[in-house]
Amino acid sequence: MPRVAIAQHEIAPTLDEGLRRTEELTRAAAEQGAQLVVFPETWLPGYPVWLDVCRDVALWDHAPVKAVHARMMANAVAVPGPAADALGTLARDAQVTLVVGVVERVDAGPGRGTLYNAALTFGPDGGLLNHHRKLVPTYTERMVWGPGDADGLRAVDTPAGRVGALVCWEHWMPLARHALHESGEDLHVALWPTAHEMLQVASRSYAFEGRCYVLVAGSLLRASSLPPELEPHPGRVTHPDQWVMRGGSAIVGPDGRYVVEPVYDEPRLIVADLDLARLHEERMSLDVTGHYARPDVLRLGVTRGTRGSSN
């Protein structure tokens, strides 16, 4: 019965502060016995919610937006690189499996200078078990991130069980979901910037469909922490203390019902023990890769091995 933890907290202003906060929260979770510790989408250095709540971000050659983008790139996580190494060391020292959403920066080779929305999974030995890049940046995200690949579209073995992850609207990509189902997830990490009602629907549906536990991870951010170069849209931001990212972290069982209800508008370390025997109970009625599959009629093909040549 693995113990898991979701770290819901306010996004830090810099990568260095974010790494410090990540270490503090991970160690606190490990002290409570967590074997798996999860952080939200682009936790490091923070989700660019300014794309959706600030004015003029899509203007061509707009100096304030370019300055904000340059700062995001400077604080992004290179893989491999010092920040990724620090996360691996943290996982090893705390003896946990660590899943962290990052803005990834490519520093060398094809795609140098490109940013990706990535999920990194580190094992308790400090090794990088999986490196998934979000397949399709959603809407305004396409101004800042490149399209990912299928190399990390899989679950991996950990002491807590087989762990997979998808980022945000990938949970509405049926074939991406099925690729994860076929890889045999016990625990699925659903990384969101903030998990509002419809995203809760997607997370619960994923748990029911995949007959797995889903760890829903969301961040917190106040309007006062938006980039100072940009003007908040008056129709979306009304005061500096307003939460523009509200968290919504939760844990969903393999029957689609909550194990831990969503938590909004407050920092929280959500810790729970999960009974993996429930996975077998729920798969009696539905197993989309087993007795409820028809491989003679429907098959999925996943194209891997393209990262080095195209990204």
Secondary structure, 3 states (H helix, E strand, C coil): CCEEEEEECECCCCHHHHHHHHHHHHHHHHHCCCCEEECCCCCECCCCCHHHHECCCCCCCCHHHHHHHHHHHHCCEECCCHHHHHHHHHHHHHCCEEEEEEEEECCCCCCCCCEEEEEEEECCCCCEEEEEECCCCCHHHHHCCCCCCCCCCCCEEECCEEEEEEEHHHHHCHHHHHHHHHCCCCEEEEECCCCCHHHHHHHHHHHHHHCCEEEEECCEEEHHHCCCCCCECCCCCCCCCCEEEEEEEEEECCCCCEEEEEEECCCEEEEEECCCHHHHHHCCCCCCCCCCCCCCCCCCCCCCCCHHHHC
